[in-house]
Amino acid sequence: MGQGISQVVPSEKGPASPRTQRFILLSLLLGVCGCGGVNLNGTNTLYATPSSVTFGTVAIGKSGTASVSLQNRGIAPVVVSNLNVNEQSFSAKGNTLPATIAPGATYNLAIQFNPAASGTTNSQLLVGTGTTSVGATKISLTGSGTPGITGLKCNLSSVSAAATDSCSVTLNAAATTGGLSVNLSSNDSAVILPATVTVPANSTSVSFNASVSAFSAAQSATLTASATGSSSSFALQLVPGGPILSFNSTGISFGTTALNTPVTQDLVLTASGNLPLSVTSAVLSGAGFTIPGATFPFTLNPGQTATLHLQFDPKTVGAAAGQLTINSNSVTNSGAAISMNGTAVVYEVQLNWNAPNSASITGYKVLRSTGGSSTYQLLNSSAVPDTSYTDTTVQSGDVYDYIVESVDSSGSASSPSNTTTVAVP
């Protein structure tokens, strides 16, 4: 207030004319208001371009991205302190905050849309500055989720002559009203697919036939299904006679396990074609990987399977990589390589407790039971002088109960503390 015209313009000699009186009144109003659109207190202003973002249609499980430019049109720096979205399908991850925007400068803001269900979702992104004079810049968000393709599979993974293979496409959510049109393609002229198939409304899959014409040379046909930005492929082997070996996986991950704790994953071998398959040997590389119980060579007739129980038993901490090579008389993949990986960690439990109010205490005994047993084992051979202890002998997947007893100078132990239960991942 008081920032406008501060003085009254006097009239000429004599009584003020009506026109002069109106001017004086207007001047007085301006002097009291101090307005008129002039930025007098230095307020910063943050503008978003665009202020409304439409992601369009995005498949469930996929991500749509957009960029918004934040421009500081004020006279002092603006600090963007937080980004809040009121709907979990939208996010503003990957932006470095706090971000200071100088006067006249811009900051590019990344926004993502990850639909979890079909239908249109609306939301609002609030760009907070933590400054009441600036307030929160609001950006409207909208996007539509649609089912996405998660699989394309055929009954036959290989054929040795002209044939018809039954295939299917699967979605990660039911198709909405009107169904979902899926585009099909083959990179091999010997395999013919329908141009499109439609997943019926309220269904998550649809079947179709792949027609394989006569062929004379071994080849691999890649079949692809695509819709709404999502896709899936299937490899169909065309082999003119002979045994064929295939696997349920070309890479085995054992995940994370405790040191010296073996974990097992199965590799399934399948024989196809029109002749018996002879698996002659398996060669392993990489520390900690074994195939316990496996015997070579062995023979599989077309349609038969065999399971290899692969094991990872790490002896050193850290990530490990290996490879399994399967040698056979298969007309394809005769020396197939299966990658393997795993990580070994050391699990430990750190215990802390409060010291009793007694000057006679010289240390503490730490006791542990496993799996809910009422029998406790003393972990430390001599009393712990501090109010903390680290148990490094735990195993992955086990549950432990801990109690602590204080010991005085005569060696007498107190009654047990309360019980603490720890589950090791």
N, C-alpha and C positions, 0 to 999 in steps of 0.2 A: 504494500500500500504506500501511497505517497511518492511513487516513482514516476508519475506522469507530469503534466504541466502543474507547476507549483505556485504560480501567481496569476491573479486576475488582471486582464487587460482593461484599463480604465477607458471610459467613454470620453468624447470631446466635451468642451464646455457646455454646461447646461444639462438638463435631464437626459438620461440615456434614451436613445431611440429604441423602438421595439426590436429592431434588428440587432442592435448592439447588446441589448439585454439578453437576447437568445444566445449570442456568442459568449457572453460572460457566463451564462448558466452552463453551456457546453464545456467551457474551460474548467469550471468548477467540478463538473462530473468527471472529466478526465483526470483532474488532479487527485480526486478521491479514489478512483478505480485503479489506476496504474496498470491497465490492461491494454488490449489492442493487438495481441499476438506477438509482442516483442519478448524475446527470451531474456529476462532481466536477472534471473538468479542462477544462470549457468547450468540448468538441468540437462543431463545427457539423455540421448534418445537412441534406442537400438531398434533397427528395422530388419525384418526378415524378408528375403526374396528367394523363392516365392513364399507367401504367407500361408499358402494352402498346398499340400502335396498329395497327389493321387498316384498310387502305385500300380493301379490297374489290377489285372488278374495274375496271381502268383500261386503256383502249385504248393500244396501242403508239403512241408519238408524242405522246400526251397526258400531262397531269400531274394527279396527285391530291395534295391538300394536307391537312395536319392540323396541329393546334396542341396543344402540351403545356405545362402550367403547371408551372414549377419553383418550389417554395416552400422558403424557408429557415426551418427549424424550430429553428435553433440560437440561440446567444446572441451571436454576432458575425457581421459581414458575410462573405459567401462570394463569391468572384470566379470566375465561369465563364470559363475561359481558352481552351478548345478543344472542338470537337465532332467526333467521329470516327465514321464509318460504315464497316462492313467489306464493303459491297456497293454497287456503283456505281449501281444503280437507285434507291437512296435517297440523299437529300442534305438538308443543313440550311443552304441558302444564304439570304442576306438577313438573317441575324441579326448584330447588331452586337456584336462581342467585342473586348476583354474586357467582361463585364457584371457589375457589382457588385450583389448582392442583399442588402439589409439584413435583419436578423432579423425574421421574420414577414412579409416582403414576398415577392412572386412575380415571375417573369419568364416571359413567354409566348414559347415556342420554336416556330418554324415549321419543318415538315418536309415534304419533297416525295417523291413516288414517281413516277418516270418509267421505266416498264418498257421494256426493249429487246427482249424476247422473250416468247413466250407461256408461261404456266405460273406457278406460285406461287413467290414469292421471299421468303425470310426473312432478316432482318438484325438488327443490334443497334446502337443509337446510344449511344456513351459520352460523357457530359457530364463533361469534365475540369475540375478546379478547381486543379490544380497544388499541392494541399495534401494531404499524406499523412494528416492527421487526418480529412479529409473523404472522400477517395477519389473514384472515378468513379461517377456515377449512371448506371444502365443502363436503357435503354428498348428493349423488344422491338418489332420492326417486321415486318409481313407485308403482302403485296399480291399480286394476281394480274394478269398481263399477258394481254391478248387482242388479236387482230388488229384494226386500225382501218381505217376507210374512207379511201382516199386519192383516189378519183376516181369520178365518174359521167359517162359520155359516151354520146352517141347518134350514129349515123351521119349523120343529117340535123340541121343546126343551124337550118333553117327549112323550112317547108312552105307551099304555096300552096293546098292543098285537103285533103280527107280522105285520110289515109294511115296506114301502119303504120311506125313508126320503131324500128329495132333498137338497143337500148341495153345497156350493161354497167356493172357495179360492180366496182371493183378494191380489193384490200386491200394493206396494207403487210407482211403476213406470211400464211403459209398458214393456212387455217382448221383448227382442231383437231378431235378426234374428235367426230362428231355434226354438224359443219358450223357455220356462223355464220348466224343469221337476220338479215336486213336489212329494215328498214321502208322502204317507198316511199310517196311522196306527190306530188301535183300541186296547184298553187294555181289551176289553170284547169280548169273542168268540161269543156272541149273535149278535154282530154288525159287519158286513163284509163290508170292503171298498176295492176299487181298490188299488193295490200296488202303482201305480203312476198315475198321470194325468199331462197333459202338457198344460200350459198356452200358447195360440197361440201368435206368434209374433205380436207386436203392440197392444196387449190386456193386461188388468190389472186383469182379472178374468177368472175362468173356473169353470164349474159346474160338479157335479158327484152325484151318488146315494149311500146312505148308506142303506144296507139291514139288517133289524132287524128280526131275527128268533124268534120262539115262546119261551117264558120264563115264569117261575112260581114264581119267587121271585123278590122283588124290588131291583134294582141295578142301579149304575151309570156308564155309559160307557164314557170314555174320548177318543175323536177323536183328532188326531194330524196331522197337515200338516207341513212339513219342507223342506227347500231348502236353499242352499248357506249360511248356518249358521244362518238362521232366522226360526222361527216357530210360530205356533199359535194353540191353543187347543179349543175344544168345548165339553161341558158336556151334554150328552144325557141321560135323566132319563128314566129308564125302570120300569114302575109301573103297576103291574097286576090289573087294575081296581081301581076306587076311584077318589076323587078330588085331583088336584095337583095345588100348588101355586108357581108361579115364579115371579121374580122381574127384573126390567131393570137395577138395580145396587145393589151391596151388600155393597157399601160404598158411603156416600154422603159428599162431601167437599164444604163448603160454601166460602172458600177462605178467603181473608182479607176484613174486612169492618170496617167502623167507629163506634165508641162507640155509642150505642143507635140508630143505623141505621139498621133496620131489612132487611134481605135478604132471598129469598125463593128459594128452589129447589124442584123439583117434583119427587116423587117415584111412579112408575107405577106398579100395581099389576095385574097379568094375571092368569086367571083360565084355567086349562086344565084337561085332564083326561076324565072320562065318567060319573061323578056325580057332582051335584052342590057343590060349595065351600063356606063354611061359615067362614067369618072372624069375630072372636068373640071380639077381643080387640087389642089395641096397647099400649104398656108401654114404656114411655120415661124416660131416665136418662141423666143427664148432664145439667148444668146451661145454660140458654139462648135458649134452643131448645123447640119448641112447634109444634103442628099440628092444626093450627086454622081451624075451620069449619068441622073437621072430626066427624062423628057419627058412633058408633058401637052398635050392630053388623050389618053386611050387608052380602048379598049373591050374588055370581057371578056364572052364568051358564058357562059351558065349552066354552071357546073362548071369554068371556067377560073380560073387564079390569076395573080397578078403579084407580084413581089418588089421592094420598095424597100430600098435599102441605105442605112440611116441612119448618119451619122457624127458623132462627137463629137471635136473637135480643139480642146482648151482652150488659151487664150492667157493666162489669169490663174489664179492659185492659188485653190483653194476649191471649194465645192459650186456646181453650176449646175443650173438647172431650165429646161425648155422644153416646147413643145407643138407637135404636128403635127396640123393640121386637114385632113382629106381630104373634098373636096367631090365629090358624085356625084349621079346621079339615082335612088339607092336609095330604096325606099319606107320603109326604116328607116335610121337613121344617115346621113342625107344630108349632114350636116356633122359627121362623126365626129371626135372629138378624142382623140389619143393622147398621153399624158404621157411626158416624157423627163427623165432626170436623170443626172448624173455628177459626179465629183469629181476635180479636178486637184491633184497634189502635186508638189513638187520633191524628187527623190531626190538624195542626196549620200552620199559614202563618206568617212568620217573615218579617217585613218591615223595611227598612233602607233608609234614605234620607240625603241629604247634607243641612247643615244649611245656610240660607241666610246671607249675609254680613250686619248684622244690630245688633247694641248693644241693641236695645229696645225690642227684641223678648224675651218673657218669657216662651214660650212653643208652643205646636202644637196640632191641632185637627186632628184626623184620621177618615175619613168617608168611608163608603162602600156601594156599590149597588150590587144586585144579579141578575144574568141572563140577563145582558145588560140593566137593568132598568136605567132610568135617575134620579130616586129618590135615594138620598144618605142618609144613616143613620149614625149618630155620634156614634162612638164606645166607646170613652173615655169620661166619665162624667166631668173630669177635664183635663186641658191641660197637655200633656206629656212633661216633661222637657228635655228629651233626644231626639236624632234623630233616634230612633228605637221604634218599637211597635210589639207585638206578638198577633195575632188574634187567639184565641183558640175556637172560636164558629163556625168554618166552618164545612160543612157537605160533605161527600163523594159524588162525582158526580156533584157538583155545580161549577159554574164559578162566580168569584167575581171581581169587579172593585174597586180600591182604589185610593183616593186622600188625600193629606195632606194640611192643612192650618196653617200658622204661626199666633201666637197671641202675641200682644204687651202688655205692662204694663197696658194699659187702657182697655184691653179686646177686642180690635178690631182685627178681623181676616183678613188675606191677601186674595188675590185671590187664587184659587185652584192651586195645583201643576199639573204636567202632570199625566195622568191616568196609573196605573199599573194593568194589568189583570192577574189573577191567576186561573187556573183550578185545582180543587182538584181531585185526582184520585178516 
